[in-house]
Each structure stands twice: as structure tokens, then as C-alpha cells.
Amino acid sequence: MNRAGNLSTSAEMNITIWGPPQSGKQWMLWSFVRELELINQIYPDFRCEIFETYPGDDQLTPVRADPPLKPSVGKWRDFMWFFRRRPLKDDQAHHVSTFVHNMHISIVPGEEGIKSFFNLTEHEAVRSALARSRFVIAILDPTRLSSTGNKNGVEIDAIAMKKTTWNQEEYLKVVERLLETLATVRIQNRHVAFCISKMDQIAIREMDWLLLERLFGEQMVNLLKYYQSQFAIDVFAFSSFGGQLKEYLSDDAFDGNNWTVWNPINAVAPFFHFFQEIERTAIRQQSPFNVSNFIFNRQKMYVPYPKTNWTSTFAKENI
């Protein structure tokens, strides 16, 4: 069965989602699906669709945007999804820009993902999975930050034992170990998206790198920029809930009519970024230089993915 039909198909994308416990890893994934529904209502060029398959079944089943109100704590989660950007306009530009992506998405258990950085033997499988992933989403949770500093340095094993908060220095050490782990295996065109979660709880409206510096410090920015010489690093901010968290966060928050309040913001950003990088690379590789130059520069025939601006969505003022 040709799942892609007549569309251009990418090789399998191995995406690993990493983050501390309760940073919003599963919520981000399902918010990506939910936000696609919202984008499809206003996106006139394409319809974005997500499908999954089950063992022994060749049929494609649409993925439903069901929020993980009871996430699987401490367990690996793997998903085999097929993303399709189906054109709604019949012209050359839209056909050139139409792809299917085979996505193998793994969610690393939060506590195990941290402990793997100091217990190298017991958690080698985690480190190996991270190191061999071409696409990594690393979630930074600003609600985990504390203002308490360390006077005598930071030890990674002590950090892993802390269940609730880290200060900037501790967060920096964890991210440094993550990047060191990724750097142990050289992978061409590796992309790492650092995604700042729970922006509906943070009254700051800076964008991307400026937001990263304001929340996590200048040293964090310098660390990520240092590793940009080894792989592509980008920063995104998102909210899995939208602007209604405090009013609707309860066990029955998504029962009945309350489904309408689930409006994630920018959860699609790292996925769209990955898709676009793959597609533009594929077009360049499959076309002579003069053709790809014509597509991207002269006629701009490639249709980029839409971008959402979360800073204009939240009602809170900058502090």
C-alpha cells in the first residue's frame, strides 16, 4: 500500500521529545494535533492531516486530539504517525510544496532522561536513543525555575534527585549534559528545538532567544550558540493550553462543551520547522541548482508553513 499516494514522501523521521518530569512532553505532542485542527480552519493553502497505523493493519487511522489528562509517567511512549500536507489549490507551487512525513516519535520519561546523564550504565539506552535522533525536541519548563542559587557548584546526580525546582545554574548543567550526549554521535543535519513550555503561566512576552535569556540566563544562550557549530539549534515558545489554564484546569476540564477552551499556541512550531527543513533540502537535492534557485528565490514557488505569533495572543502585559 502506498500511504503517500502521489505525494512526495520523506524518509522516516526519528523525533525524540526530552524534558524534565511534568514539563509538558505529552501535552505538547497532543497539542500539536489539536492546533492542526485550528490551523486548518484558517489556512487556505493546505489541509494538514495526521494518521497512525497499528501492527498488522495497513489502514491509516486519523489521530484524534485527545488531551493526555492521565499521562504515562515513567514509561517510554512511541508513536508511528504520518503527516500529510494536502494542497487545496491546484497549481505548481502547491504541488511542489506537498509532502508526506513518516514520523517515529519517542517520548523519554522525564526522570529517566535526567538520570541517564550521570548513571551511564543503567540508562545507556536513553543516552543512545537521544544521541541517534536526528530531530530532538527539548522542553524547558520555566515554572520549574527557582531563584535560589548554589554557592559551591552543581553536581548532576544531586540535580536529578530534586523533584520540583532547579535554579538557572542547575538547569544549565542539565542542558549541557543533554548537548554533550547529542554530540557523541555525529549525524548530518541534526536539528534540536528548545521549546519553552507553559507560556500561559509566564507574564513575559519576549520572543525566542530573548525569552530564553530572560528566563534561563545569558549562559544558557551562550551554551546553545556554542553547540550551533555542531547541529542546528532553534528556540520556540509555546503553550499547550492557551490562555485559559487557571480557569479551566481541573479533572473535567475537557468534558462536554469545555473542549472549546483548549486552544494551544505554537505547539506546531518545532514540527513545522522540521518538516520545512526536510522539504527544502529534498527539493534542492532532487533539482539542479538553477531549478531550486528558481523555486526558492526567483518565483518563490515553495509555500512555507504558517507561523503563529504567541506574543500577540496572550493578554498578559510584559513585566
C-alpha positions in Angstrom: 0.0 0.0 0.0 1.4 3.4 -0.9 0.4 5.5 2.1 1.6 8.7 0.4 -0.4 8.3 -2.7 1.1 10.7 -5.3 2.8 13.0 -2.8 6.5 13.3 -2.1 7.5 11.2 0.9 10.4 11.9 3.2 12.4 9.1 4.9 11.3 8.2 8.4 11.8 11.0 10.9 13.0 9.9 14.3 11.9 12.6 16.7 12.8 12.3 20.4 11.0 14.5 22.9 13.0 15.1 26.1 12.3 17.2 29.2 12.2 17.1 33.0 9.3 15.4 34.7 6.0 17.3 34.2 7.4 19.7 31.8 4.7 19.0 29.3 6.1 16.5 26.8 2.9 14.5 26.1 0.8 17.6 26.3 3.0 19.2 23.6 2.5 16.3 21.3 -1.3 16.2 21.6 -1.4 20.0 21.4 0.4 19.7 18.1 -2.5 17.6 16.8 -5.1 19.9 18.3 -3.5 23.0 16.9 -3.5 21.5 13.4 -7.3 21.4 13.7 -7.3 25.1 14.5 -4.9 26.0 11.7 -6.9 24.1 9.1 -9.8 26.4 9.8 -7.9 29.4 8.7 -5.1 28.0 6.4 -6.3 28.5 2.8 -3.4 26.7 1.0 -3.3 23.2 2.5 -5.0 20.8 4.9 -2.7 19.3 7.5 -3.5 15.8 8.4 -2.1 13.2 10.9 -2.6 9.5 10.6 -1.3 6.4 12.5 -1.2 2.7 11.9 -1.4 -0.3 14.2 0.6 -3.5 14.0 -0.8 -5.8 11.3 -3.1 -3.2 9.9 -2.3 -1.3 6.7 -5.2 1.2 7.2 -4.5 4.8 8.1 -6.4 6.0 11.1 -6.8 9.7 11.8 -5.2 10.8 15.0 -7.7 12.3 17.4 -6.6 15.3 19.5 -7.4 13.8 22.9 -5.6 15.5 25.8 -3.5 13.2 28.0 -5.2 14.1 31.3 -3.6 11.0 32.8 -0.1 10.8 31.2 2.0 7.7 31.4 4.6 8.7 34.0 7.9 6.9 33.9 7.2 5.0 30.6 8.5 5.3 27.1 5.9 6.3 24.6 6.3 5.6 20.9 4.1 6.8 18.1 4.2 6.0 14.3 2.4 8.9 12.6 2.1 10.0 9.0 1.8 13.8 8.5 0.4 14.9 5.2 0.1 18.5 3.9 -2.6 18.1 1.3 -2.9 21.0 -1.2 -6.2 22.9 -1.5 -5.1 24.8 -4.6 -4.3 23.1 -7.9 -1.1 24.9 -9.1 2.5 24.1 -9.5 3.6 25.9 -6.3 1.3 23.9 -4.1 2.2 20.6 -5.7 5.9 21.3 -5.3 5.3 22.0 -1.6 3.3 18.9 -0.9 4.9 16.1 1.2 4.2 13.2 3.5 6.4 12.6 6.5 6.7 9.3 8.3 7.2 10.2 11.9 8.6 7.9 14.6 8.1 9.9 17.8 9.6 8.8 21.1 8.9 10.5 24.5 11.6 10.0 27.0 10.4 9.5 30.6 11.3 12.7 32.4 13.2 11.3 35.4 15.0 8.6 33.4 16.0 11.2 30.9 17.8 13.2 33.6 19.3 10.3 35.5 20.9 9.0 32.2 23.3 11.9 32.3 25.0 10.6 35.5 24.2 6.9 35.6 25.8 6.0 32.3 25.5 2.2 32.7 21.9 1.8 33.9 20.4 4.3 31.4 22.6 3.7 28.4 19.5 3.0 26.2 18.2 6.5 26.9 21.5 8.2 26.0 21.8 6.1 22.8 18.2 7.0 21.7 18.9 10.7 22.2 22.4 10.6 20.5 21.0 8.8 17.4 17.9 11.0 16.9 18.2 13.4 14.0 15.4 15.5 15.4 15.2 16.4 19.1 12.6 18.5 20.9 14.0 19.6 24.3 11.3 21.1 26.5 12.4 23.8 29.0 9.9 24.4 31.8 10.1 27.9 33.2 7.7 27.0 36.1 10.4 24.7 37.4 12.9 27.6 37.9 13.7 28.8 41.3 15.7 31.9 42.3 17.8 30.0 44.9 21.4 29.8 43.8 24.3 27.4 44.6 27.5 28.7 46.1 29.6 25.6 45.7 28.9 24.5 42.1 26.4 21.9 40.8 26.6 18.1 40.7 24.4 16.4 38.2 23.4 13.5 40.4 22.2 15.9 43.1 20.1 17.8 40.4 18.4 14.6 39.4 17.2 14.0 42.9 15.4 17.3 43.0 11.7 16.7 42.2 10.3 20.2 41.8 12.6 23.1 41.1 16.0 23.9 39.6 17.8 27.3 39.6 19.4 28.6 36.4 22.8 27.0 37.2 21.2 23.6 37.7 19.1 23.9 34.5 22.3 24.9 32.6 24.1 21.8 33.8 21.3 19.5 32.7 21.1 21.1 29.2 24.9 21.0 28.9 24.8 17.2 29.6 22.0 16.8 27.0 24.0 18.6 24.4 27.1 16.6 25.3 25.1 13.4 24.8 23.8 14.5 21.4 27.4 15.4 20.3 28.7 11.9 21.0 27.2 10.7 17.7 27.8 12.7 14.5 24.6 13.0 12.5 24.3 15.1 9.4 21.7 17.9 9.5 20.7 17.2 13.1 18.1 19.6 14.4 17.4 20.4 18.1 14.4 22.6 19.0 14.5 24.0 22.5 10.9 24.7 23.4 9.9 26.9 26.3 6.6 25.5 27.7 3.7 26.8 29.8 3.9 30.3 28.4 0.3 30.9 29.6 1.7 30.9 33.1 4.5 33.3 32.4 3.8 37.0 32.1 6.7 37.6 29.7 6.2 38.3 26.0 9.7 38.3 24.6 10.4 36.2 21.6 12.5 33.1 21.3 16.2 33.8 22.1 15.4 36.9 24.1 12.9 35.0 26.1 15.4 32.2 26.7 18.0 34.7 28.0 15.4 36.4 30.3 14.2 33.2 31.8 17.2 30.9 31.8 20.1 33.4 31.7 22.9 34.5 29.4 25.0 31.4 30.0 22.2 29.2 28.6 22.1 31.3 25.4 25.9 31.1 25.1 25.8 27.3 25.6 23.2 26.8 22.9 25.0 29.1 20.4 28.3 27.3 21.1 26.7 24.0 20.0 25.3 25.6 16.9 28.6 24.8 15.3 27.7 21.1 15.6 24.0 21.0 14.8 21.1 23.3 14.1 19.5 24.8 17.2 16.4 26.8 17.3 14.3 28.2 20.2 10.5 28.3 20.4 7.9 29.3 23.0 4.5 27.6 23.2 1.5 26.9 25.4 -0.3 23.6 25.4 -3.4 25.1 26.9 -3.7 28.6 25.6 -4.8 31.5 27.7 -7.4 29.7 29.8 -5.3 27.5 32.1 -6.1 28.8 35.6 -9.9 28.9 34.9 -10.3 25.5 33.4 -7.5 23.3 34.8 -9.4 20.5 36.5 -10.1 16.8 36.1 -13.2 17.5 34.0 -11.7 20.5 32.1 -12.3 18.9 28.7 -15.6 17.3 29.3 -18.6 18.4 27.3 -18.6 21.9 25.9 -15.3 22.8 27.7 -13.4 21.3 24.7 -13.7 24.7 23.1 -11.3 26.2 25.6 -8.4 24.0 24.5 -6.5 26.4 22.2 -2.8 25.5 22.2 -0.5 28.2 20.8 2.7 27.5 18.8 2.9 23.7 19.7 3.2 23.2 15.9 6.3 25.4 15.6 9.1 22.8 16.0 7.3 20.2 13.9 6.6 22.6 11.1 10.2 23.8 11.3 11.5 20.2 10.9 9.1 19.5 8.0 10.1 22.6 6.2 13.9 21.9 6.6 13.4 18.4 5.2 11.3 19.6 2.3 13.6 22.4 1.2 16.6 20.0 1.4 14.7 17.4 -0.6 13.8 19.9 -3.3 17.4 21.1 -3.6 18.8 17.6 -3.8 16.3 16.5 -6.4 16.6 19.5 -8.6 19.5 21.1 -10.5 20.9 24.3 -8.9 19.2 26.6 -11.4 15.8 24.9 -10.8 16.0 25.0 -7.0 17.1 28.7 -7.2 14.1 29.3 -9.4 11.8 27.6 -6.9 13.0 29.4 -3.8 14.3 32.7 -4.9 13.0 33.9 -8.3 9.5 32.6 -8.2 9.2 31.6 -4.6 7.2 28.6 -5.7 7.7 26.7 -2.4 4.9 27.6 0.0 6.3 27.8 3.6 4.4 26.6 6.6 2.4 29.1 8.6 3.8 30.7 11.7 1.9 31.6 14.8 2.8 34.6 17.0 2.1 33.7 20.6 3.2 37.2 21.9 0.1 38.8 20.3 -2.2 36.1 21.7 -1.7 36.2 25.4 -3.4 39.1 27.1 -0.8 39.5 29.9 1.4 42.5 29.8 5.2 42.3 29.6 6.8 42.6 33.0 
